[in-house]
Amino acid sequence: MNKAMRFLAVPTLALGALAMASSPAMAADGTHSATLNELNGSGGTGSITLDVNGDTASVDLQVSGLAETFMDAPYPHVQHIHTGEQAAGECPTPAADENGDGVINTTEGAPSYGPITNTITTSGDTSPAAALDLKLAGMGGSYQIQRDDVQLTAETKAGLEAGKAVVVVHGLDPASLSAEAAAAPSDIAPELPLAATSPALCGVLSAQQMGAMPDGGADTGVAQETGSNTAVLALGGGLVLAAAAGGTFMVRRSNAKA
């Protein structure tokens, strides 16, 4: 390889390697989603999509099949993002019911999903301080919360990056519990019944990956996205390397003509 070839190829190869090396393994920015499965025999289902841009997120939460009413009023269901360095980043199993009352309460579930780092409210405050604000809760057995101004805490962003952020919807039907559990006070807010604050739905948020190729191949016109910049940077590095190879070829051809 002559001096001209080395001058062209080496810095370009280094640029491609730098792009690969500087890309984060996983970033909070992008789309994260979860299917919310029932806990404590709630009978409910749900889903959530979180589109993160810096410290702000757009949220689309949909819930159905939960307890409809409580004391002749729409049941207030509170929901949060839980995470933490010491948490497992998962939904609890029935083995988490330490006192054997048939209910995994919030405290018993905490080792699995961690403390509250954000509250998903219908309006206003989305910090942990709004965790038990029933006026900002989802109402009734089926509801949707859509908002684009959720201010994420540093702890939530760290949990998203680590793949350990868990969404928990709270609120059980007391009639579905054992007599002992139905009569018990909440483990985190004794002024409320245990049913009101115990988890009913749970799901682990995961970053959306590039979708599978749609039927019909590349001519379908369906755009595909990726949840991080890693693939883009990798592609950029590949294109740079290809450019380096093309440049080297041109130098060789030019030298051959000379």
Buried (B, 14 or more C-beta within 10 A) or exposed (E): EEEBBEEBBEEBBEBBEEBBEEBEEEBBBBBBBBBBEBBBBBBBBBBBBBBBEEEEBBBBBBBBBBBEEBEEEBBBBBBBBBBBEEBBBBBBEEEBBEEEBBBBBBBBBBBBBBBBBBBBBBEEEBBBEBBBBBEBBBBBBBBEBEBEEBEBBEBBBBBBBBBBBBBBBBBBBBEBBEEEBBEBEBBBBEEBBBBBBBBBBBBBBBBBEEEEEEEEEEEEEEEEEBBBBBBEBBEBBEEBBEBBEEBBEEBBEEEEEE
